[in-house]
Amino acid sequence: MPEPAEARPRVTVTVDGAPWSVPAGASIAAAFTEHGTPGWRRTRRRAEPRGLSCGIGVCFDCLVTVNGVPGVRACLAQARDGDVITTEKGSGFAERGA
């Protein structure tokens, strides 16, 4: 049985310029959820929040940029110490100038 998140060692990631402490081995989506951010990507037309939806990498609602790589599915990516995570707008893939 896995140990509770609060008992795990923690790592530090930077999200939109702010340092976050998250459980080691947690997904990036879990980090957003733990920090009270259920929606971190905004849709292109209506700026509606999107975040963890399917949790298995099918829907693309949870896209973020990690260490300069856009379009990373937060539900599938593990938060690693020192990661720099940036939220995305529109279709993801770091909409340039949009």
Residue frames as qw, qx, qy, qz and C-alpha x, y, z in Angstrom:
[[0.000, 0.889, 0.458, 0.000, 0.00, 0.00, 0.00],
 [0.408, 0.535, -0.049, 0.738, 1.47, 3.42, -0.95],
 [0.334, -0.365, -0.476, 0.727, 2.34, 5.81, 1.82],
 [0.095, 0.886, 0.429, -0.151, 0.15, 8.92, 2.26],
 [0.455, 0.727, 0.061, 0.511, 1.24, 12.01, 0.32],
 [0.269, -0.910, 0.158, -0.273, 1.96, 13.93, 3.51],
 [0.807, -0.477, 0.315, 0.149, 4.48, 11.23, 4.56],
 [0.811, 0.397, 0.161, 0.397, 6.42, 11.33, 1.28],
 [0.426, -0.347, 0.106, 0.829, 9.52, 13.45, 0.75],
 [0.330, 0.863, 0.299, -0.239, 8.77, 16.67, -1.10],
 [0.551, 0.131, 0.328, 0.756, 10.28, 18.36, -4.14],
 [0.064, 0.696, 0.156, -0.698, 10.12, 21.97, -5.27],
 [0.428, 0.435, 0.578, 0.543, 8.78, 23.01, -8.66],
 [0.006, 0.346, 0.049, -0.937, 8.18, 26.51, -10.00],
 [0.243, 0.581, 0.756, 0.180, 4.71, 27.21, -11.41],
 [0.158, 0.853, 0.289, 0.404, 4.24, 30.49, -13.28],
 [0.218, 0.659, -0.313, 0.648, 7.15, 31.92, -11.28],
 [0.568, -0.588, 0.290, -0.498, 6.01, 30.71, -7.81],
 [0.207, 0.304, -0.918, 0.149, 7.81, 27.93, -5.92],
 [0.824, -0.249, -0.066, -0.505, 5.58, 25.01, -4.90],
 [0.165, -0.348, 0.903, -0.192, 6.45, 22.16, -2.59],
 [0.829, 0.076, -0.201, -0.517, 4.83, 18.93, -3.81],
 [0.832, -0.292, 0.467, -0.067, 5.07, 15.26, -2.84],
 [0.032, -0.482, 0.787, 0.384, 7.89, 13.43, -4.62],
 [0.162, 0.092, 0.961, 0.202, 6.46, 11.15, -7.29],
 [0.349, 0.609, 0.532, -0.473, 3.21, 13.09, -7.65],
 [0.447, 0.521, 0.517, 0.512, 1.89, 14.02, -11.07],
 [0.124, 0.088, 0.026, 0.988, 1.93, 17.66, -12.09],
 [0.413, -0.478, -0.470, -0.617, -1.89, 17.54, -12.10],
 [0.647, -0.516, -0.526, 0.197, -1.83, 16.34, -8.48],
 [0.407, -0.138, -0.204, 0.879, 0.44, 19.28, -7.63],
 [0.149, -0.294, -0.244, -0.912, -2.09, 21.72, -9.11],
 [0.592, -0.510, -0.535, -0.321, -4.91, 20.02, -7.24],
 [0.628, -0.370, -0.467, 0.501, -2.98, 20.03, -3.95],
 [0.253, -0.126, -0.097, 0.954, -2.38, 23.76, -4.38],
 [0.229, 0.604, 0.540, -0.540, -6.08, 24.49, -4.89],
 [0.230, 0.502, -0.365, -0.750, -5.89, 25.07, -8.64],
 [0.668, 0.225, 0.702, -0.102, -8.43, 22.78, -10.33],
 [0.625, 0.708, 0.297, 0.142, -8.28, 24.67, -13.66],
 [0.442, -0.618, 0.245, 0.602, -4.95, 25.92, -14.99],
 [0.266, 0.051, 0.600, 0.753, -5.34, 26.10, -18.77],
 [0.343, 0.544, 0.290, -0.708, -7.77, 28.55, -20.41],
 [0.600, 0.461, 0.617, 0.217, -9.66, 27.89, -23.63],
 [0.355, 0.088, 0.329, 0.871, -8.91, 30.05, -26.65],
 [0.076, -0.529, -0.476, -0.699, -12.31, 31.62, -27.32],
 [0.488, -0.728, -0.291, -0.383, -14.04, 31.90, -23.95],
 [0.124, 0.547, -0.609, 0.561, -11.07, 31.67, -21.58],
 [0.844, -0.392, -0.064, -0.359, -12.83, 28.87, -19.70],
 [0.281, -0.623, 0.716, -0.139, -10.69, 27.00, -17.18],
 [0.918, 0.143, -0.344, -0.133, -9.53, 23.50, -17.97],
 [0.248, -0.630, 0.697, -0.235, -7.52, 21.11, -15.82],
 [0.127, -0.137, 0.981, -0.046, -7.68, 17.53, -14.70],
 [0.695, 0.114, -0.104, -0.702, -10.53, 15.86, -16.56],
 [0.907, 0.098, -0.356, -0.203, -9.90, 12.28, -17.64],
 [0.562, -0.676, 0.466, -0.100, -6.73, 11.71, -15.62],
 [0.842, -0.056, 0.501, 0.193, -5.37, 9.17, -18.13],
 [0.268, -0.420, 0.489, 0.716, -3.96, 11.36, -20.92],
 [0.367, 0.438, 0.762, 0.303, -6.83, 11.12, -23.39],
 [0.124, 0.864, 0.484, -0.059, -8.52, 14.54, -23.26],
 [0.492, 0.322, 0.054, 0.807, -5.67, 17.11, -23.46],
 [0.244, -0.888, -0.266, -0.285, -7.43, 19.46, -21.00],
 [0.654, -0.722, 0.007, 0.225, -4.48, 19.49, -18.58],
 [0.730, 0.448, -0.016, 0.516, -1.71, 20.73, -20.91],
 [0.352, -0.898, 0.104, 0.244, 1.19, 22.70, -19.43],
 [0.567, 0.694, -0.370, 0.243, 4.68, 23.70, -20.52],
 [0.813, -0.553, 0.118, 0.139, 7.41, 21.91, -18.55],
 [0.562, -0.473, 0.391, 0.555, 11.01, 23.09, -18.76],
 [0.123, 0.519, -0.393, -0.749, 10.24, 24.83, -22.06],
 [0.016, -0.067, -0.923, -0.379, 8.44, 21.84, -23.63],
 [0.486, 0.039, 0.088, -0.869, 4.83, 22.79, -24.48],
 [0.752, 0.043, -0.397, -0.525, 1.86, 20.46, -24.61],
 [0.217, 0.164, -0.915, 0.298, 2.82, 18.22, -21.69],
 [0.631, -0.464, -0.470, -0.408, -0.15, 16.35, -20.20],
 [0.193, -0.570, 0.517, -0.609, -0.02, 17.20, -16.49],
 [0.872, -0.241, 0.177, -0.388, -1.91, 14.04, -15.56],
 [0.967, 0.185, -0.118, 0.132, 0.85, 11.85, -17.04],
 [0.473, 0.598, -0.372, 0.530, 3.97, 13.86, -16.13],
 [0.697, -0.487, -0.390, 0.355, 5.70, 13.42, -12.80],
 [0.087, -0.973, 0.107, -0.188, 6.68, 16.58, -10.92],
 [0.842, 0.029, -0.211, 0.496, 10.45, 16.52, -10.57],
 [0.440, -0.721, -0.100, 0.526, 12.60, 18.68, -8.33],
 [0.264, -0.416, 0.304, 0.815, 13.53, 21.90, -10.14],
 [0.293, 0.491, 0.709, 0.413, 10.87, 21.66, -12.88],
 [0.094, 0.289, 0.032, -0.952, 9.72, 24.98, -14.31],
 [0.183, 0.479, 0.849, 0.123, 6.03, 24.71, -15.19],
 [0.131, 0.178, -0.072, -0.973, 4.06, 27.32, -17.11],
 [0.473, 0.473, 0.665, -0.331, 0.31, 27.27, -17.63],
 [0.205, 0.065, 0.649, 0.730, -1.03, 27.50, -21.19],
 [0.407, 0.450, 0.232, -0.760, -3.81, 29.30, -23.05],
 [0.600, 0.436, -0.338, -0.579, -5.97, 28.22, -25.95],
 [0.925, 0.172, -0.289, -0.175, -5.13, 24.90, -27.52],
 [0.813, -0.467, 0.222, 0.267, -2.05, 24.55, -25.37],
 [0.753, 0.265, 0.198, 0.569, 1.30, 24.37, -27.05],
 [0.352, -0.501, -0.081, 0.787, 2.15, 27.81, -25.60],
 [0.355, 0.801, 0.441, 0.193, -0.01, 29.93, -27.85],
 [0.477, -0.137, 0.053, 0.867, 2.45, 32.57, -28.95],
 [0.024, -0.007, -0.129, -0.991, 1.00, 36.04, -28.83],
 [0.396, -0.408, -0.630, -0.529, -2.54, 34.76, -28.37]]
